[in-house]
């Protein structure tokens, strides 16, 4: 286990989420699955309690803690993409697997975890500052999934 690991709370399907992330994102994998050694308020002995996994190189733990705690947009994974094809692939995997679209490149997976699918061209435009940043920002504000060609056009003015 890594020294610093992100712990994500799930109702009871941390293993399903971890397997989805591992199948969707490169440099992702499912590690150890720990089962409860005894009954607990939201489960029984032998139920999956903790799943160790990696998402795009980030070590995580999925804790099956029950329905009391919900994910919020206060935490998200930001996935940098190289082009429209990669942006579409991740966006469609998340939204098409029971997730939902949001605004400005944000979406949620079916477990309620937020994702930012962010093409590098958008990040570069925003960090450039000035008029091109403003144009790219204004274009982004009209989008759900980011349209790379529209961001590139906005940068050029």
N, C-alpha and C positions, 0 to 999 in steps of 0.2 A: 504494500500500500504506500502511495506517495505521502510525503510529509504534509502537504496541503492538498486537500481533496474537497471538491464541491459536493455537498450532500443535498440531494433533491428528494423531496417528500412525495410519495405517491400513495394513493388509496390502497391498492392491492396489486397493481400491475407493473411494478418497477422492472421486472424481468422482460415483459413484453416491450416496454418502452426502450430498454437497453438494447434489445435485439433489433428493434426497428432502427435505432440510431446507428448501430454497428453495420447494418445492411445498407444504410443510406449515405453515410459520410465516410470519406477516406480517413485513414489513421484512427479508426474506431474499432472497438472490440468489446466483447463481454468477458469479464474475468470470473472471479469466484462468486458463487451463489451460496449464501448462508441461510440455513433454515432455522426457524425458531426452536430453541431447545425446550420450550414449554409454552403453555397457553399464555396469551396476553390479551389486553382489552379488545383488539381488533382482529385477532386471529388465534389459531390453534398451533399446538406443537407440530412441527414439520412443515408449516407454511413457509413460503419464501419470505424472509425478513429483510435481508440486505443483498443487493446486487452491486458488485464492483464492475465498472465499465469505463471506457474511454470514448469521448466524443471529439473527433477532430484533434486528437492529441491532448485533450484536457481530461485528467482523471476525475471520475465522479463516483459517488455512491448513491444508489437508489434505495431509499428506505420505505418499506411498506408500512406506513404509520397510521393508515386509516383516513377517513374523510374529513377530519377536523381542520387540517391545514390545506389551503389551496395555493396553487401557483399564482403569481401576479406578474405584471409587466415590469415590476421593480427588478426582476432578474430575467435576463435573456441571454441566449447564445447569439453571437454575431458571426456569421459565416461570410467571409470575403470570397467573392466569385470573380472569375477572370473574364467572363463573357455572358451573352444572353443565354446560350445553351446551358451553361452550368447554373445560372440563376434559375432558369425554368426547371431544370432537373430537381433542384432542392426544393424550390417553392412547390412544385407539383407533387413531389413526394409527401411533403408535410400536409398541404391542404387536401390533397387527394386521398389521404389515409385518415379521414375523419377530422382533419384540422379545419381552421378557418382563417380567411384573409383578414388583414387589418390594413392600416395605412402606412405609406412611406417605406415599404419594404419589410414591414413586420407581418408575422403570421403566428398562429398558435397551433401546436400539434394537438392530437386528440386527447392528450393527458393534461392540456392546459398550459404547457410550457411555451414561453414566447421565444421566437426566433427572429433575427434580423438577417435577411438574405440581401447582402450589400455588395453590388458590383464595385470593383476597385475604381472604375472610372468615376463613380459617384464620390467616393472618399477622396480621390485625387482632386476632383473639381471643387469640393467644399474646402479642402485644405489649401487650395491655390489662392483663395481670398478674392477680393475685388468683385468686379462685375460678373466674371464667369461663375464664381461661387454663388452669387445671388441668382443668376439665371438657372443654374443647376438646382439650387434649393427650391426655387419657385416651381420648376418642373416636377421635382420629386414630390412636392406637397400635393400634387394632383393625382398621384399614383397609388396603387396598392402594390402589386409586384413592380419592381423597378424595370423600366424600359431603357435598356442601354443606349439604343440609337437615339432616343429622345433626350437623354442626358448629354450624349456627345453633341447633338445639335444645339442644345441649350448652351453648352460651354462655348461653342463657336459664335453664338449670337445669331 
